[in-house]
């Protein structure tokens, strides 16, 4: 039990020191930036999927117009 109490006290002290030095703010800002970047990447991928789904439609329309020209 004494070991766990010592570890807990050490962890609390380290956390307090980190807060005093502003390290926690840096970690939080970094986490938020990564989260925002991930959201942007996901939105870009969604946009790519939409663009891909439009390509077959265009090809189909081109085929129809070629067929009409032939007839």
CHARMM-style PDB file with segment names, atoms N, HN, CA, C and O in Angstrom:
ATOM      1  N   UNK     1       0.815  -1.196   0.000  1.00  0.00      PROA
ATOM      2  CA  UNK     1       0.000   0.000   0.000  1.00  0.00      PROA
ATOM      3  C   UNK     1       0.857   1.257   0.000  1.00  0.00      PROA
ATOM      4  O   UNK     1       0.494   2.260  -0.614  1.00  0.00      PROA
ATOM      5  N   UNK     2       1.964   1.205   0.671  1.00  0.00      PROA
ATOM      6  HN  UNK     2       2.258   0.390   1.170  1.00  0.00      PROA
ATOM      7  CA  UNK     2       2.824   2.381   0.760  1.00  0.00      PROA
ATOM      8  C   UNK     2       3.378   2.746  -0.612  1.00  0.00      PROA
ATOM      9  O   UNK     2       3.535   3.924  -0.932  1.00  0.00      PROA
ATOM     10  N   UNK     3       3.676   1.719  -1.427  1.00  0.00      PROA
ATOM     11  HN  UNK     3       3.548   0.762  -1.166  1.00  0.00      PROA
ATOM     12  CA  UNK     3       4.192   1.981  -2.770  1.00  0.00      PROA
ATOM     13  C   UNK     3       3.154   2.701  -3.620  1.00  0.00      PROA
ATOM     14  O   UNK     3       3.481   3.654  -4.326  1.00  0.00      PROA
ATOM     15  N   UNK     4       1.913   2.253  -3.558  1.00  0.00      PROA
ATOM     16  HN  UNK     4       1.647   1.478  -2.984  1.00  0.00      PROA
ATOM     17  CA  UNK     4       0.868   2.894  -4.360  1.00  0.00      PROA
ATOM     18  C   UNK     4       0.606   4.317  -3.872  1.00  0.00      PROA
ATOM     19  O   UNK     4       0.322   5.209  -4.672  1.00  0.00      PROA
ATOM     20  N   UNK     5       0.702   4.529  -2.551  1.00  0.00      PROA
ATOM     21  HN  UNK     5       0.933   3.804  -1.901  1.00  0.00      PROA
ATOM     22  CA  UNK     5       0.526   5.882  -2.016  1.00  0.00      PROA
ATOM     23  C   UNK     5       1.648   6.794  -2.494  1.00  0.00      PROA
ATOM     24  O   UNK     5       1.419   7.953  -2.840  1.00  0.00      PROA
ATOM     25  N   UNK     6       2.872   6.252  -2.506  1.00  0.00      PROA
ATOM     26  HN  UNK     6       3.058   5.311  -2.225  1.00  0.00      PROA
ATOM     27  CA  UNK     6       4.014   7.035  -2.980  1.00  0.00      PROA
ATOM     28  C   UNK     6       3.866   7.366  -4.470  1.00  0.00      PROA
ATOM     29  O   UNK     6       4.142   8.487  -4.899  1.00  0.00      PROA
ATOM     30  N   UNK     7       3.429   6.380  -5.241  1.00  0.00      PROA
ATOM     31  HN  UNK     7       3.205   5.470  -4.892  1.00  0.00      PROA
ATOM     32  CA  UNK     7       3.239   6.610  -6.673  1.00  0.00      PROA
ATOM     33  C   UNK     7       2.146   7.647  -6.928  1.00  0.00      PROA
ATOM     34  O   UNK     7       2.284   8.505  -7.799  1.00  0.00      PROA
ATOM     35  N   UNK     8       1.072   7.559  -6.166  1.00  0.00      PROA
ATOM     36  HN  UNK     8       0.961   6.862  -5.458  1.00  0.00      PROA
ATOM     37  CA  UNK     8      -0.014   8.517  -6.314  1.00  0.00      PROA
ATOM     38  C   UNK     8       0.451   9.925  -5.948  1.00  0.00      PROA
ATOM     39  O   UNK     8       0.127  10.889  -6.642  1.00  0.00      PROA
ATOM     40  N   UNK     9       1.199  10.040  -4.875  1.00  0.00      PROA
ATOM     41  HN  UNK     9       1.462   9.256  -4.311  1.00  0.00      PROA
ATOM     42  CA  UNK     9       1.719  11.347  -4.462  1.00  0.00      PROA
ATOM     43  C   UNK     9       2.664  11.899  -5.532  1.00  0.00      PROA
ATOM     44  O   UNK     9       2.638  13.092  -5.835  1.00  0.00      PROA
ATOM     45  N   UNK    10       3.493  11.027  -6.097  1.00  0.00      PROA
ATOM     46  HN  UNK    10       3.514  10.058  -5.850  1.00  0.00      PROA
ATOM     47  CA  UNK    10       4.426  11.450  -7.147  1.00  0.00      PROA
ATOM     48  C   UNK    10       3.667  11.894  -8.408  1.00  0.00      PROA
ATOM     49  O   UNK    10       4.026  12.887  -9.042  1.00  0.00      PROA
ATOM     50  N   UNK    11       2.632  11.156  -8.756  1.00  0.00      PROA
ATOM     51  HN  UNK    11       2.340  10.349  -8.241  1.00  0.00      PROA
ATOM     52  CA  UNK    11       1.816  11.509  -9.913  1.00  0.00      PROA
ATOM     53  C   UNK    11       1.132  12.856  -9.703  1.00  0.00      PROA
ATOM     54  O   UNK    11       1.111  13.696 -10.603  1.00  0.00      PROA
ATOM     55  N   UNK    12       0.579  13.056  -8.525  1.00  0.00      PROA
ATOM     56  HN  UNK    12       0.595  12.374  -7.793  1.00  0.00      PROA
ATOM     57  CA  UNK    12      -0.074  14.330  -8.221  1.00  0.00      PROA
ATOM     58  C   UNK    12       0.917  15.488  -8.288  1.00  0.00      PROA
ATOM     59  O   UNK    12       0.596  16.557  -8.807  1.00  0.00      PROA
ATOM     60  N   UNK    13       2.118  15.272  -7.764  1.00  0.00      PROA
ATOM     61  HN  UNK    13       2.378  14.403  -7.343  1.00  0.00      PROA
ATOM     62  CA  UNK    13       3.139  16.319  -7.794  1.00  0.00      PROA
ATOM     63  C   UNK    13       3.553  16.621  -9.231  1.00  0.00      PROA
ATOM     64  O   UNK    13       3.713  17.782  -9.608  1.00  0.00      PROA
ATOM     65  N   UNK    14       3.724  15.579 -10.022  1.00  0.00      PROA
ATOM     66  HN  UNK    14       3.594  14.635  -9.716  1.00  0.00      PROA
ATOM     67  CA  UNK    14       4.108  15.762 -11.426  1.00  0.00      PROA
ATOM     68  C   UNK    14       3.023  16.516 -12.183  1.00  0.00      PROA
ATOM     69  O   UNK    14       3.319  17.390 -12.998  1.00  0.00      PROA
ATOM     70  N   UNK    15       1.779  16.180 -11.915  1.00  0.00      PROA
ATOM     71  HN  UNK    15       1.538  15.471 -11.253  1.00  0.00      PROA
ATOM     72  CA  UNK    15       0.655  16.869 -12.560  1.00  0.00      PROA
ATOM     73  C   UNK    15       0.622  18.335 -12.152  1.00  0.00      PROA
ATOM     74  O   UNK    15       0.411  19.210 -12.992  1.00  0.00      PROA
ATOM     75  N   UNK    16       0.830  18.605 -10.875  1.00  0.00      PROA
ATOM     76  HN  UNK    16       1.001  17.894 -10.193  1.00  0.00      PROA
ATOM     77  CA  UNK    16       0.860  19.989 -10.399  1.00  0.00      PROA
ATOM     78  C   UNK    16       1.988  20.765 -11.064  1.00  0.00      PROA
ATOM     79  O   UNK    16       1.798  21.906 -11.485  1.00  0.00      PROA
ATOM     80  N   UNK    17       3.158  20.150 -11.159  1.00  0.00      PROA
ATOM     81  HN  UNK    17       3.312  19.223 -10.817  1.00  0.00      PROA
ATOM     82  CA  UNK    17       4.305  20.800 -11.799  1.00  0.00      PROA
ATOM     83  C   UNK    17       4.017  21.089 -13.273  1.00  0.00      PROA
ATOM     84  O   UNK    17       4.358  22.155 -13.787  1.00  0.00      PROA
ATOM     85  N   UNK    18       3.395  20.137 -13.933  1.00  0.00      PROA
ATOM     86  HN  UNK    18       3.118  19.272 -13.515  1.00  0.00      PROA
ATOM     87  CA  UNK    18       3.081  20.306 -15.351  1.00  0.00      PROA
ATOM     88  C   UNK    18       2.078  21.441 -15.553  1.00  0.00      PROA
ATOM     89  O   UNK    18       2.198  22.220 -16.498  1.00  0.00      PROA
ATOM     90  N   UNK    19       1.104  21.530 -14.676  1.00  0.00      PROA
ATOM     91  HN  UNK    19       1.007  20.897 -13.908  1.00  0.00      PROA
ATOM     92  CA  UNK    19       0.119  22.609 -14.771  1.00  0.00      PROA
ATOM     93  C   UNK    19       0.782  23.963 -14.551  1.00  0.00      PROA
ATOM     94  O   UNK    19       0.461  24.935 -15.234  1.00  0.00      PROA
ATOM     95  N   UNK    20       1.705  24.023 -13.601  1.00  0.00      PROA
ATOM     96  HN  UNK    20       1.967  23.233 -13.046  1.00  0.00      PROA
ATOM     97  CA  UNK    20       2.401  25.277 -13.324  1.00  0.00      PROA
ATOM     98  C   UNK    20       3.235  25.715 -14.521  1.00  0.00      PROA
ATOM     99  O   UNK    20       3.342  26.910 -14.798  1.00  0.00      PROA
ATOM    100  N   UNK    21       3.816  24.775 -15.219  1.00  0.00      PROA
ATOM    101  HN  UNK    21       3.729  23.805 -14.994  1.00  0.00      PROA
ATOM    102  CA  UNK    21       4.682  25.101 -16.349  1.00  0.00      PROA
ATOM    103  C   UNK    21       3.898  25.302 -17.641  1.00  0.00      PROA
ATOM    104  O   UNK    21       4.482  25.666 -18.662  1.00  0.00      PROA
ATOM    105  N   UNK    22       2.609  25.075 -17.616  1.00  0.00      PROA
ATOM    106  HN  UNK    22       2.134  24.779 -16.786  1.00  0.00      PROA
ATOM    107  CA  UNK    22       1.792  25.256 -18.803  1.00  0.00      PROA
ATOM    108  C   UNK    22       1.838  24.085 -19.762  1.00  0.00      PROA
ATOM    109  O   UNK    22       1.341  24.181 -20.884  1.00  0.00      PROA
ATOM    110  N   UNK    23       2.424  22.990 -19.340  1.00  0.00      PROA
ATOM    111  HN  UNK    23       2.829  22.912 -18.429  1.00  0.00      PROA
ATOM    112  CA  UNK    23       2.538  21.821 -20.212  1.00  0.00      PROA
ATOM    113  C   UNK    23       1.160  21.262 -20.532  1.00  0.00      PROA
ATOM    114  O   UNK    23       0.912  20.816 -21.653  1.00  0.00      PROA
ATOM    115  N   UNK    24       0.276  21.285 -19.564  1.00  0.00      PROA
ATOM    116  HN  UNK    24       0.477  21.647 -18.654  1.00  0.00      PROA
ATOM    117  CA  UNK    24      -1.074  20.761 -19.779  1.00  0.00      PROA
ATOM    118  C   UNK    24      -1.763  21.546 -20.894  1.00  0.00      PROA
ATOM    119  O   UNK    24      -2.460  20.963 -21.725  1.00  0.00      PROA
ATOM    120  N   UNK    25      -1.570  22.866 -20.916  1.00  0.00      PROA
ATOM    121  HN  UNK    25      -1.004  23.340 -20.241  1.00  0.00      PROA
ATOM    122  CA  UNK    25      -2.170  23.684 -21.969  1.00  0.00      PROA
ATOM    123  C   UNK    25      -1.631  23.292 -23.338  1.00  0.00      PROA
ATOM    124  O   UNK    25      -2.380  23.244 -24.314  1.00  0.00      PROA
ATOM    125  N   UNK    26      -0.345  23.014 -23.409  1.00  0.00      PROA
ATOM    126  HN  UNK    26       0.263  23.053 -22.617  1.00  0.00      PROA
ATOM    127  CA  UNK    26       0.266  22.606 -24.672  1.00  0.00      PROA
ATOM    128  C   UNK    26      -0.304  21.268 -25.125  1.00  0.00      PROA
ATOM    129  O   UNK    26      -0.627  21.088 -26.300  1.00  0.00      PROA
ATOM    130  N   UNK    27      -0.425  20.342 -24.201  1.00  0.00      PROA
ATOM    131  HN  UNK    27      -0.163  20.488 -23.247  1.00  0.00      PROA
ATOM    132  CA  UNK    27      -0.973  19.023 -24.535  1.00  0.00      PROA
ATOM    133  C   UNK    27      -2.418  19.158 -25.009  1.00  0.00      PROA
ATOM    134  O   UNK    27      -2.807  18.539 -26.000  1.00  0.00      PROA
ATOM    135  N   UNK    28      -3.207  19.956 -24.314  1.00  0.00      PROA
ATOM    136  HN  UNK    28      -2.892  20.458 -23.509  1.00  0.00      PROA
ATOM    137  CA  UNK    28      -4.604  20.148 -24.705  1.00  0.00      PROA
ATOM    138  C   UNK    28      -4.707  20.810 -26.078  1.00  0.00      PROA
ATOM    139  O   UNK    28      -5.537  20.416 -26.897  1.00  0.00      PROA
ATOM    140  N   UNK    29      -3.872  21.809 -26.330  1.00  0.00      PROA
ATOM    141  HN  UNK    29      -3.197  22.129 -25.664  1.00  0.00      PROA
ATOM    142  CA  UNK    29      -3.895  22.489 -27.624  1.00  0.00      PROA
ATOM    143  C   UNK    29      -3.481  21.538 -28.744  1.00  0.00      PROA
ATOM    144  O   UNK    29      -4.054  21.561 -29.833  1.00  0.00      PROA
ATOM    145  N   UNK    30      -2.486  20.706 -28.466  1.00  0.00      PROA
ATOM    146  HN  UNK    30      -2.021  20.687 -27.581  1.00  0.00      PROA
ATOM    147  CA  UNK    30      -2.036  19.735 -29.461  1.00  0.00      PROA
ATOM    148  C   UNK    30      -3.131  18.722 -29.747  1.00  0.00      PROA
ATOM    149  O   UNK    30      -3.384  18.390 -30.905  1.00  0.00      PROA
ATOM    150  N   UNK    31      -3.773  18.234 -28.711  1.00  0.00      PROA
ATOM    151  HN  UNK    31      -3.567  18.504 -27.771  1.00  0.00      PROA
ATOM    152  CA  UNK    31      -4.865  17.272 -28.891  1.00  0.00      PROA
ATOM    153  C   UNK    31      -6.000  17.875 -29.708  1.00  0.00      PROA
ATOM    154  O   UNK    31      -6.565  17.215 -30.579  1.00  0.00      PROA
ATOM    155  N   UNK    32      -6.329  19.124 -29.424  1.00  0.00      PROA
ATOM    156  HN  UNK    32      -5.870  19.661 -28.716  1.00  0.00      PROA
ATOM    157  CA  UNK    32      -7.402  19.793 -30.159  1.00  0.00      PROA
ATOM    158  C   UNK    32      -7.023  19.979 -31.629  1.00  0.00      PROA
ATOM    159  O   UNK    32      -7.857  19.796 -32.515  1.00  0.00      PROA
ATOM    160  N   UNK    33      -5.774  20.340 -31.886  1.00  0.00      PROA
ATOM    161  HN  UNK    33      -5.096  20.489 -31.166  1.00  0.00      PROA
ATOM    162  CA  UNK    33      -5.318  20.519 -33.270  1.00  0.00      PROA
ATOM    163  C   UNK    33      -5.380  19.206 -34.037  1.00  0.00      PROA
ATOM    164  O   UNK    33      -5.797  19.179 -35.195  1.00  0.00      PROA
ATOM    165  N   UNK    34      -4.970  18.130 -33.402  1.00  0.00      PROA
ATOM    166  HN  UNK    34      -4.632  18.153 -32.461  1.00  0.00      PROA
ATOM    167  CA  UNK    34      -5.017  16.814 -34.049  1.00  0.00      PROA
ATOM    168  C   UNK    34      -6.460  16.431 -34.338  1.00  0.00      PROA
ATOM    169  O   UNK    34      -6.768  15.913 -35.411  1.00  0.00      PROA
ATOM    170  N   UNK    35      -7.333  16.682 -33.391  1.00  0.00      PROA
ATOM    171  HN  UNK    35      -7.083  17.102 -32.518  1.00  0.00      PROA
ATOM    172  CA  UNK    35      -8.752  16.362 -33.563  1.00  0.00      PROA
ATOM    173  C   UNK    35      -9.348  17.154 -34.729  1.00  0.00      PROA
ATOM    174  O   UNK    35     -10.090  16.605 -35.544  1.00  0.00      PROA
ATOM    175  N   UNK    36      -9.020  18.444 -34.801  1.00  0.00      PROA
ATOM    176  HN  UNK    36      -8.418  18.889 -34.138  1.00  0.00      PROA
ATOM    177  CA  UNK    36      -9.532  19.283 -35.888  1.00  0.00      PROA
ATOM    178  C   UNK    36      -8.994  18.817 -37.233  1.00  0.00      PROA
ATOM    179  O   UNK    36      -9.727  18.785 -38.221  1.00  0.00      PROA
ATOM    180  N   UNK    37      -7.720  18.456 -37.273  1.00  0.00      PROA
ATOM    181  HN  UNK    37      -7.124  18.481 -36.471  1.00  0.00      PROA
ATOM    182  CA  UNK    37      -7.108  17.984 -38.516  1.00  0.00      PROA
ATOM    183  C   UNK    37      -7.773  16.690 -38.974  1.00  0.00      PROA
ATOM    184  O   UNK    37      -8.001  16.488 -40.166  1.00  0.00      PROA
ATOM    185  N   UNK    38      -8.077  15.828 -38.028  1.00  0.00      PROA
ATOM    186  HN  UNK    38      -7.891  15.992 -37.059  1.00  0.00      PROA
ATOM    187  CA  UNK    38      -8.742  14.570 -38.357  1.00  0.00      PROA
ATOM    188  C   UNK    38     -10.119  14.837 -38.944  1.00  0.00      PROA
ATOM    189  O   UNK    38     -10.519  14.184 -39.908  1.00  0.00      PROA
ATOM    190  N   UNK    39     -10.853  15.798 -38.372  1.00  0.00      PROA
ATOM    191  HN  UNK    39     -10.528  16.329 -37.589  1.00  0.00      PROA
ATOM    192  CA  UNK    39     -12.175  16.140 -38.896  1.00  0.00      PROA
ATOM    193  C   UNK    39     -12.073  16.671 -40.323  1.00  0.00      PROA
ATOM    194  O   UNK    39     -12.899  16.337 -41.173  1.00  0.00      PROA
ATOM    195  N   UNK    40     -11.062  17.494 -40.586  1.00  0.00      PROA
ATOM    196  HN  UNK    40     -10.391  17.765 -39.896  1.00  0.00      PROA
ATOM    197  CA  UNK    40     -10.874  18.040 -41.929  1.00  0.00      PROA
ATOM    198  C   UNK    40     -10.557  16.917 -42.901  1.00  0.00      PROA
ATOM    199  O   UNK    40     -11.092  16.887 -44.009  1.00  0.00      PROA
ATOM    200  N   UNK    41      -9.687  15.987 -42.496  1.00  0.00      PROA
ATOM    201  HN  UNK    41      -9.252  16.012 -41.596  1.00  0.00      PROA
ATOM    202  CA  UNK    41      -9.343  14.852 -43.354  1.00  0.00      PROA
ATOM    203  C   UNK    41     -10.582  14.027 -43.680  1.00  0.00      PROA
ATOM    204  O   UNK    41     -10.762  13.597 -44.820  1.00  0.00      PROA
ATOM    205  N   UNK    42     -11.424  13.810 -42.700  1.00  0.00      PROA
ATOM    206  HN  UNK    42     -11.279  14.159 -41.774  1.00  0.00      PROA
ATOM    207  CA  UNK    42     -12.639  13.032 -42.930  1.00  0.00      PROA
ATOM    208  C   UNK    42     -13.573  13.752 -43.893  1.00  0.00      PROA
ATOM    209  O   UNK    42     -14.189  13.123 -44.754  1.00  0.00      PROA
ATOM    210  N   UNK    43     -13.677  15.062 -43.751  1.00  0.00      PROA
ATOM    211  HN  UNK    43     -13.177  15.573 -43.053  1.00  0.00      PROA
ATOM    212  CA  UNK    43     -14.535  15.829 -44.655  1.00  0.00      PROA
ATOM    213  C   UNK    43     -13.994  15.766 -46.076  1.00  0.00      PROA
ATOM    214  O   UNK    43     -14.763  15.646 -47.030  1.00  0.00      PROA
ATOM    215  N   UNK    44     -12.659  15.848 -46.224  1.00  0.00      PROA
ATOM    216  HN  UNK    44     -12.034  15.945 -45.450  1.00  0.00      PROA
ATOM    217  CA  UNK    44     -12.056  15.764 -47.552  1.00  0.00      PROA
ATOM    218  C   UNK    44     -12.317  14.401 -48.166  1.00  0.00      PROA
ATOM    219  O   UNK    44     -12.608  14.302 -49.358  1.00  0.00      PROA
ATOM    220  N   UNK    45     -12.216  13.360 -47.371  1.00  0.00      PROA
ATOM    221  HN  UNK    45     -11.979  13.440 -46.402  1.00  0.00      PROA
ATOM    222  CA  UNK    45     -12.471  12.018 -47.883  1.00  0.00      PROA
ATOM    223  C   UNK    45     -13.925  11.880 -48.313  1.00  0.00      PROA
ATOM    224  O   UNK    45     -14.215  11.257 -49.334  1.00  0.00      PROA
ATOM    225  N   UNK    46     -14.841  12.460 -47.538  1.00  0.00      PROA
ATOM    226  HN  UNK    46     -14.605  12.966 -46.709  1.00  0.00      PROA
ATOM    227  CA  UNK    46     -16.254  12.432 -47.910  1.00  0.00      PROA
ATOM    228  C   UNK    46     -16.455  13.144 -49.243  1.00  0.00      PROA
ATOM    229  O   UNK    46     -17.224  12.686 -50.088  1.00  0.00      PROA
ATOM    230  N   UNK    47     -15.767  14.255 -49.426  1.00  0.00      PROA
ATOM    231  HN  UNK    47     -15.142  14.626 -48.740  1.00  0.00      PROA
ATOM    232  CA  UNK    47     -15.857  14.992 -50.678  1.00  0.00      PROA
ATOM    233  C   UNK    47     -15.339  14.171 -51.840  1.00  0.00      PROA
ATOM    234  O   UNK    47     -15.907  14.207 -52.931  1.00  0.00      PROA
ATOM    235  N   UNK    48     -14.254  13.422 -51.615  1.00  0.00      PROA
ATOM    236  HN  UNK    48     -13.792  13.392 -50.728  1.00  0.00      PROA
ATOM    237  CA  UNK    48     -13.706  12.553 -52.654  1.00  0.00      PROA
ATOM    238  C   UNK    48     -14.707  11.485 -53.038  1.00  0.00      PROA
ATOM    239  O   UNK    48     -14.849  11.155 -54.215  1.00  0.00      PROA
ATOM    240  N   UNK    49     -15.402  10.946 -52.053  1.00  0.00      PROA
ATOM    241  HN  UNK    49     -15.287  11.214 -51.097  1.00  0.00      PROA
ATOM    242  CA  UNK    49     -16.403   9.915 -52.334  1.00  0.00      PROA
ATOM    243  C   UNK    49     -17.526  10.492 -53.186  1.00  0.00      PROA
ATOM    244  O   UNK    49     -18.018   9.835 -54.104  1.00  0.00      PROA
ATOM    245  N   UNK    50     -17.930  11.725 -52.877  1.00  0.00      PROA
ATOM    246  HN  UNK    50     -17.531  12.258 -52.132  1.00  0.00      PROA
ATOM    247  CA  UNK    50     -18.981  12.361 -53.664  1.00  0.00      PROA
ATOM    248  C   UNK    50     -18.511  12.586 -55.095  1.00  0.00      PROA
ATOM    249  O   UNK    50     -19.269  12.385 -56.043  1.00  0.00      PROA
ATOM    250  N   UNK    51     -17.263  13.003 -55.246  1.00  0.00      PROA
ATOM    251  HN  UNK    51     -16.647  13.167 -54.476  1.00  0.00      PROA
ATOM    252  CA  UNK    51     -16.719  13.227 -56.584  1.00  0.00      PROA
ATOM    253  C   UNK    51     -16.663  11.921 -57.362  1.00  0.00      PROA
ATOM    254  O   UNK    51     -16.953  11.894 -58.558  1.00  0.00      PROA
ATOM    255  N   UNK    52     -16.294  10.847 -56.693  1.00  0.00      PROA
ATOM    256  HN  UNK    52     -16.059  10.869 -55.722  1.00  0.00      PROA
ATOM    257  CA  UNK    52     -16.232   9.547 -57.355  1.00  0.00      PROA
ATOM    258  C   UNK    52     -17.618   9.106 -57.805  1.00  0.00      PROA
ATOM    259  O   UNK    52     -17.763   8.524 -58.880  1.00  0.00      PROA
ATOM    260  N   UNK    53     -18.629   9.376 -57.003  1.00  0.00      PROA
ATOM    261  HN  UNK    53     -18.511   9.849 -56.130  1.00  0.00      PROA
ATOM    262  CA  UNK    53     -19.979   8.938 -57.356  1.00  0.00      PROA
ATOM    263  C   UNK    53     -20.532   9.746 -58.531  1.00  0.00      PROA
ATOM    264  O   UNK    53     -21.440   9.279 -59.220  1.00  0.00      PROA
ATOM    265  N   UNK    54     -20.003  10.948 -58.771  1.00  0.00      PROA
ATOM    266  HN  UNK    54     -19.266  11.327 -58.211  1.00  0.00      PROA
ATOM    267  CA  UNK    54     -20.461  11.759 -59.895  1.00  0.00      PROA
ATOM    268  C   UNK    54     -19.866  11.271 -61.213  1.00  0.00      PROA
ATOM    269  O   UNK    54     -20.494  11.427 -62.260  1.00  0.00      PROA
ATOM    270  N   UNK    55     -18.683  10.690 -61.185  1.00  0.00      PROA
ATOM    271  HN  UNK    55     -18.173  10.564 -60.334  1.00  0.00      PROA
ATOM    272  CA  UNK    55     -18.021  10.242 -62.409  1.00  0.00      PROA
ATOM    273  C   UNK    55     -18.846   9.217 -63.177  1.00  0.00      PROA
ATOM    274  O   UNK    55     -19.011   9.376 -64.386  1.00  0.00      PROA
ATOM    275  N   UNK    56     -19.369   8.183 -62.544  1.00  0.00      PROA
ATOM    276  HN  UNK    56     -19.235   8.054 -61.562  1.00  0.00      PROA
ATOM    277  CA  UNK    56     -20.177   7.224 -63.306  1.00  0.00      PROA
ATOM    278  C   UNK    56     -21.409   7.870 -63.935  1.00  0.00      PROA
ATOM    279  O   UNK    56     -21.821   7.480 -65.027  1.00  0.00      PROA
ATOM    280  N   UNK    57     -21.993   8.844 -63.263  1.00  0.00      PROA
ATOM    281  HN  UNK    57     -21.658   9.161 -62.376  1.00  0.00      PROA
ATOM    282  CA  UNK    57     -23.160   9.530 -63.811  1.00  0.00      PROA
ATOM    283  C   UNK    57     -22.783  10.244 -65.103  1.00  0.00      PROA
ATOM    284  O   UNK    57     -23.524  10.193 -66.085  1.00  0.00      PROA
ATOM    285  N   UNK    58     -21.637  10.905 -65.100  1.00  0.00      PROA
ATOM    286  HN  UNK    58     -21.035  10.946 -64.302  1.00  0.00      PROA
ATOM    287  CA  UNK    58     -21.197  11.630 -66.285  1.00  0.00      PROA
ATOM    288  C   UNK    58     -20.940  10.661 -67.432  1.00  0.00      PROA
ATOM    289  O   UNK    58     -21.321  10.928 -68.571  1.00  0.00      PROA
ATOM    290  N   UNK    59     -20.297   9.545 -67.134  1.00  0.00      PROA
ATOM    291  HN  UNK    59     -19.987   9.328 -66.209  1.00  0.00      PROA
ATOM    292  CA  UNK    59     -20.019   8.555 -68.170  1.00  0.00      PROA
ATOM    293  C   UNK    59     -21.315   8.016 -68.759  1.00  0.00      PROA
ATOM    294  O   UNK    59     -21.425   7.826 -69.970  1.00  0.00      PROA
ATOM    295  N   UNK    60     -22.285   7.774 -67.904  1.00  0.00      PROA
ATOM    296  HN  UNK    60     -22.196   7.928 -66.920  1.00  0.00      PROA
ATOM    297  CA  UNK    60     -23.566   7.246 -68.362  1.00  0.00      PROA
ATOM    298  C   UNK    60     -24.255   8.261 -69.271  1.00  0.00      PROA
ATOM    299  O   UNK    60     -24.828   7.895 -70.297  1.00  0.00      PROA
ATOM    300  N   UNK    61     -24.197   9.529 -68.892  1.00  0.00      PROA
ATOM    301  HN  UNK    61     -23.732   9.827 -68.059  1.00  0.00      PROA
ATOM    302  CA  UNK    61     -24.795  10.579 -69.713  1.00  0.00      PROA
ATOM    303  C   UNK    61     -24.090  10.679 -71.060  1.00  0.00      PROA
ATOM    304  O   UNK    61     -24.739  10.886 -72.085  1.00  0.00      PROA
ATOM    305  N   UNK    62     -22.764  10.534 -71.068  1.00  0.00      PROA
ATOM    306  HN  UNK    62     -22.237  10.366 -70.235  1.00  0.00      PROA
ATOM    307  CA  UNK    62     -22.013  10.584 -72.320  1.00  0.00      PROA
ATOM    308  C   UNK    62     -22.411   9.426 -73.226  1.00  0.00      PROA
ATOM    309  O   UNK    62     -22.560   9.603 -74.435  1.00  0.00      PROA
ATOM    310  N   UNK    63     -22.581   8.257 -72.651  1.00  0.00      PROA
ATOM    311  HN  UNK    63     -22.460   8.114 -71.668  1.00  0.00      PROA
ATOM    312  CA  UNK    63     -22.987   7.093 -73.438  1.00  0.00      PROA
ATOM    313  C   UNK    63     -24.357   7.317 -74.069  1.00  0.00      PROA
ATOM    314  O   UNK    63     -24.582   6.993 -75.235  1.00  0.00      PROA
ATOM    315  N   UNK    64     -25.269   7.879 -73.274  1.00  0.00      PROA
ATOM    316  HN  UNK    64     -25.086   8.143 -72.326  1.00  0.00      PROA
ATOM    317  CA  UNK    64     -26.614   8.147 -73.786  1.00  0.00      PROA
ATOM    318  C   UNK    64     -26.561   9.129 -74.950  1.00  0.00      PROA
ATOM    319  O   UNK    64     -27.233   8.939 -75.964  1.00  0.00      PROA
ATOM    320  N   UNK    65     -25.757  10.181 -74.799  1.00  0.00      PROA
ATOM    321  HN  UNK    65     -25.211  10.336 -73.976  1.00  0.00      PROA
ATOM    322  CA  UNK    65     -25.688  11.178 -75.866  1.00  0.00      PROA
ATOM    323  C   UNK    65     -25.048  10.584 -77.122  1.00  0.00      PROA
ATOM    324  O   UNK    65     -25.458  10.929 -78.230  1.00  0.00      PROA
ATOM    325  N   UNK    66     -24.065   9.709 -76.981  1.00  0.00      PROA
ATOM    326  HN  UNK    66     -23.733   9.429 -76.080  1.00  0.00      PROA
ATOM    327  CA  UNK    66     -23.455   9.045 -78.134  1.00  0.00      PROA
ATOM    328  C   UNK    66     -24.465   8.130 -78.819  1.00  0.00      PROA
ATOM    329  O   UNK    66     -24.519   8.055 -80.046  1.00  0.00      PROA
ATOM    330  N   UNK    67     -25.252   7.446 -78.020  1.00  0.00      PROA
ATOM    331  HN  UNK    67     -25.208   7.507 -77.023  1.00  0.00      PROA
ATOM    332  CA  UNK    67     -26.258   6.544 -78.571  1.00  0.00      PROA
ATOM    333  C   UNK    67     -27.303   7.335 -79.361  1.00  0.00      PROA
ATOM    334  O   UNK    67     -27.729   6.915 -80.436  1.00  0.00      PROA
ATOM    335  N   UNK    68     -27.707   8.476 -78.820  1.00  0.00      PROA
ATOM    336  HN  UNK    68     -27.360   8.818 -77.946  1.00  0.00      PROA
ATOM    337  CA  UNK    68     -28.696   9.314 -79.507  1.00  0.00      PROA
ATOM    338  C   UNK    68     -28.148   9.810 -80.841  1.00  0.00      PROA
ATOM    339  O   UNK    68     -28.886   9.898 -81.823  1.00  0.00      PROA
ATOM    340  N   UNK    69     -26.858  10.133 -80.879  1.00  0.00      PROA
ATOM    341  HN  UNK    69     -26.259  10.062 -80.081  1.00  0.00      PROA
ATOM    342  CA  UNK    69     -26.240  10.595 -82.119  1.00  0.00      PROA
ATOM    343  C   UNK    69     -26.233   9.483 -83.160  1.00  0.00      PROA
ATOM    344  O   UNK    69     -26.394   9.742 -84.353  1.00  0.00      PROA
ATOM    345  N   UNK    70     -26.047   8.251 -82.709  1.00  0.00      PROA
ATOM    346  HN  UNK    70     -25.916   8.041 -81.740  1.00  0.00      PROA
ATOM    347  CA  UNK    70     -25.996   7.118 -83.625  1.00  0.00      PROA
ATOM    348  C   UNK    70     -27.373   6.830 -84.216  1.00  0.00      PROA
ATOM    349  O   UNK    70     -27.484   6.408 -85.366  1.00  0.00      PROA
ATOM    350  N   UNK    71     -28.402   7.057 -83.439  1.00  0.00      PROA
ATOM    351  HN  UNK    71     -28.312   7.400 -82.504  1.00  0.00      PROA
ATOM    352  CA  UNK    71     -29.767   6.722 -83.871  1.00  0.00      PROA
ATOM    353  C   UNK    71     -30.336   7.781 -84.703  1.00  0.00      PROA
ATOM    354  OT1 UNK    71     -31.476   7.667 -85.154  1.00  0.00      PROA
TER     355      UNK     71
END
